[in-house]
Amino acid sequence: MKFNSKNETMKKLVYIIFIIFLGTSCVKNLKEDPKGVLDATAMFSNPVGITLVANALGTQLANIIYNSSAHSVPYMGGDDLTQQPSKQNAREVDIFAVTSANASLQTDWGGYFAAIRTANTIISNVQYSTADKSVNDDCLGQAYFYRAISYSFLTRIWGKVPLFLKYSDVIDYTIAPSEVADIYATIVSDCQKADSLLPESRPLSECFLGAKPIKGTAKALLSQVYLTMAGWPLKQTSNYALAAEKAKEVIDNASVYGYELADIHDLWTWAYNYKNKECIFGMFYYNTAEGDWSGTMASPPADRPEEEAGSGWAEYYADISFFNKFPAGPRKDVTYKTSLNLHGTVVPWYSDLTRHQHPYFHKYTDDRDSLDWWGSRTQQIIRYAEVLLTYAEAKAMSTGVDQSAYDAVNLVRARAAGKPNDLTPGLSASAFRDSVVAERGWEFAGGEPASRWFDLIRLERVEEANASRDPKEIPLNHAPTHADYWMPIPSYDKAINPNLK
């Protein structure tokens, strides 16, 4: 969109957007300086105002959370990934010695609340918008979706958190955390509203450099939310049926929404970065010499121009025990990087010549001819494979295992193996569920947002999963318990809001 520099109304509007964005995206916590923040209703006096605010929704998550390794740090307690000793933020979580001063957790906390505040700007002020109703509805649907997905991450990571549902120029630093059940009630309501307001499809050009949800995105998120609600801590098992229902709506309308499983060899490649139909919701990046949006390649060893003993950022890498259990096949080949080229000599990951003696995650490399460590790989937050596996598990745990449940999981298994690889027929509901959960672990290994960690929490298996830790890993601070399922609220926010202690 091009603006006339002489148009003072538009210049003022852009300034308002900048002030709101600055006040929400450049902090790692809830605190902000309200001086200079203008009346939020003023931005909607111009017809394009609400669209500009909606366009900023993805920016909160893309520029604060998903362009760094911070987004994967909360998942380090899972058994699928671990880290090197020098990476303090990740190490704390990995060995269950996390503190409220953890900088990566503060980054995630601030980023999600920034998105929520931007969403509330639209939700609380849409009635003042002078845009067409269709535009208002779309922007409102995006706002509800972003508030829902932000709270879904917040409550799964921290449990009880403050529930902000209205826009205000000044943040309430006395608000107490809400109960988890109340947070999920808001998430469900927001997903349902998003589903009713969002379009069935939109041009890719609207999604570039940000994420624009559609109806299928809202349904996919809601299926994930219902599945989570069926497990710990709520254990509302009636939600299995609702999770299956919503996932089935996505599956039945996959051609309408443009979703399908990608070829396993295309899933993480640059050629399909912006046209990957498996990506239901993601953050899009494009790194150029001019410094456009980019997402850090935090996991792989340095391999441009050549690898030096696994050096580079290497923020985290594969857990050895989990890697050894991972079924061989095309999925394992594209998931892991198992050899390093050290000055022309190729050595396996376990060689004493390598710095860390761990496999890395090949899925997080950028096969584009990258300029530096800031890559252009899309951060895939919700994938179609997750919807299929959610349906399979939820169907089994609600009305029982049937052929449709088998069909869903077998699609993922066949893609993983590169050939038909049907799950054992005739399994009980619990045995089938366990097989699907194992499949989810392999499919999303390595800190994807559909993380192994969240599955371990909802099924109360954190303790069991960490019992088989490889001796080569850093020893745990202590054997994990339920007290380790949620992260501590950032210390800065506890200092300014006594009700968060």
C-alpha positions in Angstrom: 0.0 0.0 0.0 1.4 3.4 -1.0 0.8 6.6 0.9 1.0 10.2 -0.2 3.6 11.9 2.0 1.5 15.1 1.9 -1.5 13.4 3.4 -1.3 14.5 7.0 -4.2 12.3 8.1 -2.4 9.2 6.9 0.9 10.3 8.4 -0.9 10.7 11.8 -2.5 7.3 11.4 0.8 5.6 10.7 2.3 7.4 13.7 -0.5 6.0 15.9 0.2 2.5 14.6 3.9 3.0 15.3 3.3 4.2 18.9 1.0 1.2 19.6 3.4 -1.2 18.0 6.4 0.3 19.8 4.6 0.1 23.1 3.8 -3.6 22.7 6.6 -5.2 20.7 9.8 -3.8 22.1 9.4 -5.1 25.7 10.0 -8.5 27.3 7.4 -8.0 29.9 4.1 -6.3 30.7 5.5 -3.0 31.7 5.3 0.0 29.4 5.5 3.7 29.5 2.0 5.1 28.5 3.3 8.6 27.9 2.6 9.6 24.3 0.2 6.7 23.6 -2.7 8.3 21.7 -6.4 7.5 21.8 -6.7 4.0 20.2 -10.1 5.0 18.6 -8.3 7.7 16.5 -6.6 5.1 14.3 -10.0 3.9 13.0 -11.1 7.3 11.8 -9.4 6.4 8.5 -10.8 3.4 6.6 -7.4 1.6 6.4 -6.6 2.0 10.1 -8.1 -1.3 11.2 -6.2 -3.1 8.5 -2.9 -1.6 9.5 -3.5 -2.8 13.1 -4.5 -6.2 11.9 -1.3 -6.4 9.8 0.7 -5.8 12.9 -0.7 -8.8 14.7 1.7 -11.3 13.1 4.6 -8.9 13.7 4.4 -9.3 17.4 5.0 -13.0 17.3 7.3 -12.9 14.2 9.6 -10.2 15.4 9.7 -11.0 19.2 9.3 -14.7 19.5 9.8 -16.7 16.4 12.8 -15.0 14.9 15.0 -16.3 17.7 15.5 -19.6 19.6 13.4 -18.2 22.5 10.2 -19.9 21.2 11.8 -23.3 21.7 13.2 -22.8 25.2 9.9 -23.6 27.0 9.9 -27.0 25.3 13.4 -28.0 26.5 12.0 -30.2 29.3 10.9 -32.7 26.6 12.9 -35.7 25.7 13.4 -34.9 22.0 15.9 -32.0 22.3 18.7 -30.8 24.5 21.3 -28.1 24.5 25.0 -27.3 25.0 26.2 -26.2 28.4 26.9 -22.6 27.4 23.3 -21.8 26.5 22.0 -20.9 30.0 18.4 -20.1 29.2 17.8 -23.4 27.4 19.9 -25.4 29.9 17.9 -24.2 32.9 14.7 -25.6 31.4 16.4 -28.7 30.0 17.7 -29.9 33.4 14.7 -28.5 35.4 16.5 -25.7 37.1 14.7 -22.8 35.5 14.4 -19.5 37.3 12.0 -16.6 36.9 14.9 -14.5 35.6 15.2 -16.6 32.4 15.6 -14.1 29.6 14.1 -16.4 26.8 11.0 -17.0 28.9 10.7 -13.3 29.4 10.9 -12.8 25.7 8.1 -15.2 25.0 5.9 -13.8 27.8 6.3 -10.3 26.5 5.7 -11.3 22.8 2.5 -13.1 23.5 1.1 -10.3 25.6 2.1 -7.8 23.0 0.0 -9.7 20.4 -2.9 -9.9 22.9 -2.8 -6.1 23.4 -2.8 -5.5 19.7 -5.7 -7.9 19.3 -7.6 -6.1 22.1 -7.0 -2.8 20.2 -9.2 -4.2 17.4 -11.7 -6.1 19.6 -12.4 -3.1 21.8 -12.5 -0.5 19.1 -13.9 -2.2 16.0 -17.2 -0.2 16.3 -15.3 3.0 15.6 -13.8 1.7 12.3 -15.0 3.4 9.1 -13.9 0.5 6.9 -16.4 -1.7 5.1 -18.1 -4.4 7.2 -16.3 -7.2 5.4 -13.0 -5.6 6.2 -14.0 -5.1 9.9 -15.2 -8.7 10.2 -11.9 -10.1 8.7 -9.7 -7.9 11.0 -11.9 -8.8 14.0 -11.6 -12.5 13.2 -7.8 -12.1 13.0 -7.7 -10.4 16.3 -9.8 -13.1 18.0 -7.5 -15.8 16.5 -4.3 -14.1 17.6 -5.6 -13.6 21.1 -6.7 -17.2 21.2 -3.4 -18.7 20.0 -1.4 -16.3 22.3 -3.3 -17.4 25.4 -3.1 -21.1 24.3 0.7 -20.8 24.5 0.7 -18.7 27.6 -1.4 -21.1 29.7 0.3 -24.2 28.4 3.7 -22.7 29.4 2.8 -20.8 32.5 -0.6 -22.1 33.7 -2.4 -19.3 35.5 -1.8 -16.0 33.8 -3.5 -12.6 33.7 -6.5 -12.4 31.4 -6.6 -9.1 29.5 -9.8 -8.9 27.4 -10.1 -5.1 26.8 -7.8 -2.5 25.4 -6.5 0.2 27.7 -3.9 2.9 27.3 -2.6 1.9 30.7 -1.9 -1.7 31.8 -3.4 -2.8 35.1 -0.4 -3.9 37.2 -2.7 -5.3 40.0 -4.5 -7.9 37.9 -4.4 -11.4 39.4 -3.8 -14.6 37.3 -7.0 -16.2 36.1 -7.8 -19.9 36.6 -6.8 -22.2 33.8 -10.4 -23.2 33.1 -11.4 -19.5 32.6 -8.5 -19.0 30.3 -9.5 -21.9 28.1 -13.1 -20.7 28.1 -11.8 -17.5 26.6 -9.7 -19.3 24.1 -12.6 -21.5 22.9 -14.9 -18.5 22.6 -12.2 -16.6 20.6 -11.6 -19.5 18.3 -15.3 -19.8 17.6 -15.7 -16.1 16.9 -12.7 -16.2 14.6 -14.1 -19.2 12.7 -17.4 -17.3 12.2 -15.7 -14.1 10.9 -12.7 -15.2 8.9 -12.8 -16.0 5.1 -12.3 -19.5 3.8 -9.3 -18.5 1.8 -7.1 -15.6 1.0 -4.3 -14.9 -1.5 -0.8 -15.8 -0.4 0.2 -12.2 -1.0 -1.9 -11.2 2.0 0.1 -13.6 4.2 3.6 -12.7 3.1 5.8 -11.4 6.0 3.1 -12.3 8.5 0.4 -14.8 9.2 -3.2 -14.3 8.1 -5.6 -17.0 9.5 -8.6 -18.3 7.7 -11.5 -20.4 8.9 -9.5 -23.6 8.7 -6.8 -22.0 10.8 -9.3 -21.3 13.6 -10.8 -24.8 13.4 -7.3 -26.4 13.5 -6.3 -24.3 16.6 -9.6 -25.2 18.3 -9.1 -28.9 17.7 -5.7 -28.6 19.4 -7.2 -26.6 22.3 -9.9 -29.2 22.9 -7.3 -32.0 22.8 -5.2 -30.2 25.4 -8.3 -29.5 27.6 -9.0 -33.3 27.7 -5.6 -33.8 29.4 -3.8 -32.3 32.4 -4.6 -30.1 34.2 -8.3 -29.8 33.3 -8.8 -33.5 32.4 -12.1 -32.7 30.7 -12.3 -35.9 28.7 -15.5 -34.9 27.0 -13.4 -32.5 24.9 -11.9 -35.5 23.0 -15.1 -35.7 21.0 -15.0 -31.9 20.3 -11.4 -32.1 19.3 -12.2 -34.9 16.8 -15.2 -33.0 15.5 -13.2 -29.8 14.8 -10.2 -31.7 13.3 -12.7 -33.6 11.0 -14.1 -30.3 9.8 -10.6 -29.3 8.7 -9.9 -32.7 7.1 -13.3 -32.7 5.2 -12.7 -29.2 3.9 -9.0 -29.5 3.3 -9.4 -28.9 -0.5 -11.4 -25.7 0.3 -8.8 -24.4 2.7 -5.9 -25.5 0.5 -4.4 -28.0 3.0 -2.6 -31.2 2.2 0.5 -33.2 3.4 3.6 -32.1 1.6 6.1 -34.5 0.2 8.5 -35.2 3.0 11.4 -33.9 1.0 9.7 -30.6 0.3 8.4 -30.0 3.8 11.4 -27.9 4.9 12.9 -26.7 1.6 13.3 -23.2 0.3 11.5 -24.0 -3.0 8.3 -24.7 -1.1 8.8 -22.1 1.7 5.9 -19.9 0.7 3.7 -22.5 -1.1 3.8 -25.3 1.4 0.2 -26.4 1.6 0.8 -28.3 4.9 1.5 -25.1 6.7 -1.9 -24.1 8.2 -0.4 -21.3 10.2 3.2 -19.9 10.2 5.5 -17.0 10.3 7.0 -16.1 6.9 10.5 -14.7 6.6 12.7 -13.4 3.8 16.3 -12.5 4.5 17.9 -10.1 2.1 20.9 -7.8 2.1 18.6 -5.0 2.9 17.6 -6.7 6.2 14.0 -7.7 5.6 12.3 -10.0 8.1 14.2 -13.1 8.9 14.1 -16.0 11.3 17.2 -17.2 13.0 18.6 -20.6 12.2 19.2 -21.4 15.9 19.7 -25.2 15.8 22.0 -26.2 13.0 25.8 -26.1 13.2 27.6 -23.5 11.1 27.8 -24.8 7.6 28.4 -21.7 5.5 31.1 -21.6 4.1 32.1 -24.8 5.9 31.5 -26.5 9.2 34.0 -26.2 12.0 33.4 -28.9 14.6 29.8 -28.2 14.9 30.4 -24.5 15.7 27.9 -21.7 15.0 24.9 -20.8 17.0 23.8 -24.4 17.7 21.4 -23.2 20.4 20.1 -26.8 20.9 20.3 -30.2 19.3 18.8 -33.7 19.4 18.4 -35.7 22.5 20.5 -38.9 21.9 18.0 -41.4 23.4 15.1 -39.9 21.5 17.2 -39.9 18.3 18.1 -43.6 18.7 14.4 -44.5 19.1 13.3 -42.5 16.1 12.2 -44.9 13.3 14.5 -45.0 10.3 13.2 -43.6 7.0 12.8 -40.4 5.0 11.3 -38.5 7.9 14.3 -39.2 10.1 16.6 -38.2 7.2 15.0 -34.8 6.8 14.6 -34.2 10.5 18.3 -34.8 11.5 21.7 -33.8 10.4 23.9 -36.7 11.4 27.3 -35.8 9.8 29.5 -32.8 9.7 31.9 -31.6 7.0 35.0 -30.6 8.9 37.4 -28.9 6.5 36.6 -31.4 3.8 36.4 -34.5 6.0 32.9 -35.9 6.7 32.5 -37.3 10.1 29.5 -38.7 12.0 27.8 -36.7 14.7 29.3 -38.9 17.5 32.9 -38.4 16.3 35.3 -37.0 18.9 36.3 -34.4 16.3 32.9 -32.7 16.7 32.4 -30.2 19.4 29.2 -31.6 20.9 28.7 -35.2 19.7 25.0 -34.8 19.0 22.8 -34.9 15.9 21.5 -31.5 14.8 18.1 -30.7 13.4 18.4 -30.7 9.6 14.7 -29.5 9.4 15.8 -26.2 10.8 18.4 -25.4 8.2 17.8 -23.0 5.3 18.7 -24.5 2.0 18.5 -21.1 0.3 21.9 -19.5 -0.4 21.6 -17.6 2.9 23.5 -14.4 3.6 24.2 -15.1 7.2 22.7 -16.9 10.2 19.4 -15.0 9.8 17.5 -17.3 7.5 14.3 -17.3 5.5 12.7 -20.5 6.6 9.0 -20.3 7.5 8.3 -21.0 11.1 5.5 -23.5 10.8 3.3 -23.2 13.9 0.3 -25.4 12.9 0.7 -28.1 10.3 -1.9 -30.3 8.6 -0.1 -33.4 10.0 -1.0 -32.2 13.4 -4.7 -32.0 12.5 -4.6 -35.6 11.2 -2.9 -36.9 14.4 -5.2 -34.9 16.6 -8.2 -36.4 14.9 -6.8 -39.9 15.2 -6.1 -39.6 18.9 -9.3 -37.7 19.8 -11.5 -40.1 17.8 -10.0 -43.1 19.5 -10.4 -41.6 23.0 -14.0 -40.4 22.4 -16.1 -42.8 20.4 -13.4 -45.5 19.8 -10.9 -46.6 17.2 -12.4 -46.9 13.7 -11.1 -46.9 10.2 -11.2 -43.1 9.9 -8.8 -42.9 12.9 -6.5 -45.4 11.3 -6.7 -43.6 7.9 -5.6 -40.3 9.5 -2.5 -41.7 11.3 -1.6 -44.0 8.4 -1.4 -41.0 6.1 1.3 -39.5 8.3 3.1 -42.8 8.8 3.2 -43.5 5.1 4.7 -40.1 4.4 7.3 -40.7 7.1 8.4 -44.1 5.8 8.1 -43.3 2.1 5.8 -46.3 1.6 2.7 -47.8 3.1 3.3 -48.3 6.8 0.0 -49.0 8.4 -0.3 -49.0 12.2 -1.1 -52.4 13.7 -4.8 -53.1 13.3 -7.1 -54.0 16.2 -5.5 -51.9 18.9 -7.4 -50.9 22.0 -8.2 -47.2 22.4 -5.3 -46.6 24.9 -2.8 -48.6 22.8 -3.9 -46.7 19.7 -3.6 -43.4 21.6 0.0 -44.2 22.7 1.0 -45.1 19.1 -0.4 -41.8 17.9 1.4 -39.8 20.6 4.7 -41.5 19.7 4.0 -40.6 16.1 3.4 -37.0 17.2 6.7 -37.0 19.0 8.6 -38.1 15.9 6.7 -35.9 13.5 7.2 -32.7 15.5 10.6 -33.4 17.1 12.9 -30.6 17.8 11.0 -27.8 19.3 8.2 -27.3 16.8 5.2 -25.4 18.4 3.2 -28.6 18.2 5.9 -29.8 20.7 6.6 -33.1 22.3 6.7 -31.1 25.6 3.0 -30.2 25.4 2.1 -33.8 24.8 4.1 -35.0 27.8 2.4 -32.4 30.0 -1.2 -33.1 29.0 -0.6 -36.9 29.4 1.5 -36.4 32.6 4.5 -38.3 31.2 7.3 -35.8 31.8 8.7 -37.9 34.6 8.6 -41.1 32.5 10.1 -39.5 29.4 13.1 -38.0 31.3 13.9 -41.3 33.1 15.8 -42.7 30.1 18.1 -39.7 29.6 21.4 -40.6 27.9 24.5 -40.5 30.2 26.1 -38.1 27.7 23.5 -35.4 28.4 23.9 -32.9 31.2 22.6 -34.4 34.4 19.2 -33.2 35.6 19.0 -30.9 38.5 16.4 -33.2 40.0 13.9 -35.8 38.8 11.0 -33.7 37.4 7.6 -33.7 39.1 4.3 -31.9 38.3 5.8 -28.8 39.9 8.0 -28.6 36.8 5.2 -28.6 34.3 4.7 -24.8 34.2 7.4 -22.2 33.9 7.9 -19.5 36.6 6.4 -16.1 35.8 9.1 -13.7 34.8 10.7 -11.9 37.8 10.3 -8.4 36.3 6.5 -8.8 36.1 6.3 -10.2 39.6 8.2 -7.2 40.9 5.7 -4.7 39.4 2.6 -6.8 40.1 2.5 -8.3 43.6 -0.5 -10.4 42.6 1.7 -12.5 40.2 3.8 -13.8 43.0 
